[in-house]
């Protein structure tokens, strides 16, 4: 596994633990289809919303904030993938939301920032 992939997986693991602590139920990880990939699909138990989450992990801010990597093209792929997921799973009458979780890892410490409803 490449270092970048290992850091990304670590960020996803950290984000999933964070979501569980925040009363979310992680429904699926790394959902893939022809339209793209969604890192995490979770159920927000408190707000009763299905949440499609993009996780961006960084070890420094040399290339900007993690959310800056979720550009218009990436947003389009996430939206199309979410539409397919909803269609495939016959989801109806459910509120949905799109979030980004930024994870910044520095040695054995990390900072998490959840940005809700980005699309």
MARDRENKOL-429365 format. One record per residue (C-alpha): residue number from 0; residue in one letter; chain; x negated, y negated, z negated. Coordinates in steps of 0.5 Angstrom, whole numbers, plus 500, padded with zeros to 3 digits. Example, Ala and Ser with C-alpha at 12.3 -4.5 7.8 and 13.67 -1.06 7.14 Angstrom:
BEGIN
+-----+------+------+-----+-----+-----+
| pos | code | unit |   u |   v |   w |
+-----+------+------+-----+-----+-----+
|   0 |    a |    A | 475 | 509 | 484 |
|   1 |    s |    A | 473 | 502 | 486 |
+-----+------+------+-----+-----+-----+
END
This chain:
BEGIN
+-----+------+------+-----+-----+-----+
| pos | code | unit |   u |   v |   w |
+-----+------+------+-----+-----+-----+
|   0 |    x |    A | 500 | 500 | 500 |
|   1 |    x |    A | 497 | 493 | 502 |
|   2 |    x |    A | 496 | 488 | 496 |
|   3 |    x |    A | 502 | 484 | 499 |
|   4 |    x |    A | 507 | 489 | 499 |
|   5 |    x |    A | 505 | 491 | 492 |
|   6 |    x |    A | 506 | 484 | 489 |
|   7 |    x |    A | 512 | 484 | 493 |
|   8 |    x |    A | 515 | 490 | 490 |
|   9 |    x |    A | 512 | 488 | 483 |
|  10 |    x |    A | 516 | 482 | 484 |
|  11 |    x |    A | 522 | 486 | 486 |
|  12 |    x |    A | 522 | 490 | 479 |
|  13 |    x |    A | 521 | 484 | 475 |
|  14 |    x |    A | 527 | 481 | 478 |
|  15 |    x |    A | 531 | 487 | 478 |
|  16 |    x |    A | 530 | 487 | 470 |
|  17 |    x |    A | 531 | 480 | 469 |
|  18 |    x |    A | 538 | 481 | 473 |
|  19 |    x |    A | 540 | 487 | 468 |
|  20 |    x |    A | 538 | 482 | 462 |
|  21 |    x |    A | 543 | 477 | 465 |
|  22 |    x |    A | 548 | 482 | 465 |
|  23 |    x |    A | 548 | 484 | 473 |
|  24 |    x |    A | 549 | 491 | 476 |
|  25 |    x |    A | 544 | 492 | 481 |
|  26 |    x |    A | 548 | 496 | 486 |
|  27 |    x |    A | 542 | 497 | 492 |
|  28 |    x |    A | 535 | 495 | 493 |
|  29 |    x |    A | 532 | 494 | 500 |
|  30 |    x |    A | 538 | 495 | 504 |
|  31 |    x |    A | 536 | 495 | 511 |
|  32 |    x |    A | 540 | 495 | 518 |
|  33 |    x |    A | 538 | 493 | 525 |
|  34 |    x |    A | 540 | 485 | 523 |
|  35 |    x |    A | 535 | 485 | 517 |
|  36 |    x |    A | 534 | 487 | 510 |
|  37 |    x |    A | 536 | 484 | 503 |
|  38 |    x |    A | 532 | 485 | 497 |
|  39 |    x |    A | 537 | 486 | 492 |
|  40 |    x |    A | 545 | 487 | 492 |
|  41 |    x |    A | 548 | 486 | 485 |
|  42 |    x |    A | 554 | 485 | 482 |
|  43 |    x |    A | 555 | 479 | 477 |
|  44 |    x |    A | 559 | 482 | 472 |
|  45 |    x |    A | 560 | 475 | 468 |
|  46 |    x |    A | 563 | 471 | 475 |
|  47 |    x |    A | 565 | 478 | 478 |
|  48 |    x |    A | 561 | 476 | 485 |
|  49 |    x |    A | 557 | 480 | 489 |
|  50 |    x |    A | 550 | 477 | 490 |
|  51 |    x |    A | 546 | 478 | 496 |
|  52 |    x |    A | 539 | 476 | 493 |
|  53 |    x |    A | 532 | 475 | 497 |
|  54 |    x |    A | 526 | 475 | 492 |
|  55 |    x |    A | 520 | 471 | 494 |
|  56 |    x |    A | 514 | 473 | 490 |
|  57 |    x |    A | 507 | 469 | 489 |
|  58 |    x |    A | 501 | 469 | 486 |
|  59 |    x |    A | 500 | 462 | 487 |
|  60 |    x |    A | 503 | 456 | 490 |
|  61 |    x |    A | 497 | 455 | 496 |
|  62 |    x |    A | 503 | 456 | 501 |
|  63 |    x |    A | 508 | 452 | 498 |
|  64 |    x |    A | 514 | 454 | 493 |
|  65 |    x |    A | 517 | 461 | 494 |
|  66 |    x |    A | 523 | 459 | 496 |
|  67 |    x |    A | 520 | 455 | 502 |
|  68 |    x |    A | 519 | 462 | 506 |
|  69 |    x |    A | 527 | 463 | 506 |
|  70 |    x |    A | 527 | 458 | 512 |
|  71 |    x |    A | 533 | 458 | 517 |
|  72 |    x |    A | 531 | 464 | 521 |
|  73 |    x |    A | 531 | 468 | 515 |
|  74 |    x |    A | 537 | 466 | 512 |
|  75 |    x |    A | 541 | 468 | 519 |
|  76 |    x |    A | 538 | 475 | 518 |
|  77 |    x |    A | 540 | 475 | 511 |
|  78 |    x |    A | 547 | 473 | 513 |
|  79 |    x |    A | 548 | 478 | 518 |
|  80 |    x |    A | 545 | 483 | 514 |
|  81 |    x |    A | 550 | 481 | 509 |
|  82 |    x |    A | 556 | 481 | 514 |
|  83 |    x |    A | 554 | 488 | 516 |
|  84 |    x |    A | 554 | 491 | 509 |
|  85 |    x |    A | 561 | 488 | 507 |
|  86 |    x |    A | 563 | 491 | 514 |
|  87 |    x |    A | 560 | 498 | 512 |
|  88 |    x |    A | 562 | 498 | 505 |
|  89 |    x |    A | 569 | 496 | 507 |
|  90 |    x |    A | 569 | 490 | 502 |
|  91 |    x |    A | 575 | 486 | 501 |
|  92 |    x |    A | 578 | 480 | 497 |
|  93 |    x |    A | 571 | 480 | 493 |
|  94 |    x |    A | 567 | 473 | 492 |
|  95 |    x |    A | 560 | 473 | 495 |
|  96 |    x |    A | 554 | 469 | 493 |
|  97 |    x |    A | 547 | 468 | 496 |
|  98 |    x |    A | 541 | 467 | 491 |
|  99 |    x |    A | 534 | 467 | 492 |
| 100 |    x |    A | 529 | 469 | 486 |
| 101 |    x |    A | 522 | 466 | 485 |
| 102 |    x |    A | 517 | 470 | 482 |
| 103 |    x |    A | 510 | 467 | 480 |
| 104 |    x |    A | 505 | 472 | 478 |
| 105 |    x |    A | 499 | 470 | 474 |
| 106 |    x |    A | 495 | 476 | 471 |
| 107 |    x |    A | 500 | 479 | 466 |
| 108 |    x |    A | 505 | 473 | 466 |
| 109 |    x |    A | 510 | 471 | 470 |
| 110 |    x |    A | 515 | 466 | 471 |
| 111 |    x |    A | 522 | 467 | 474 |
| 112 |    x |    A | 527 | 462 | 477 |
| 113 |    x |    A | 534 | 464 | 480 |
| 114 |    x |    A | 537 | 459 | 485 |
| 115 |    x |    A | 544 | 460 | 486 |
| 116 |    x |    A | 548 | 460 | 492 |
| 117 |    x |    A | 543 | 458 | 497 |
| 118 |    x |    A | 547 | 459 | 504 |
+-----+------+------+-----+-----+-----+
END
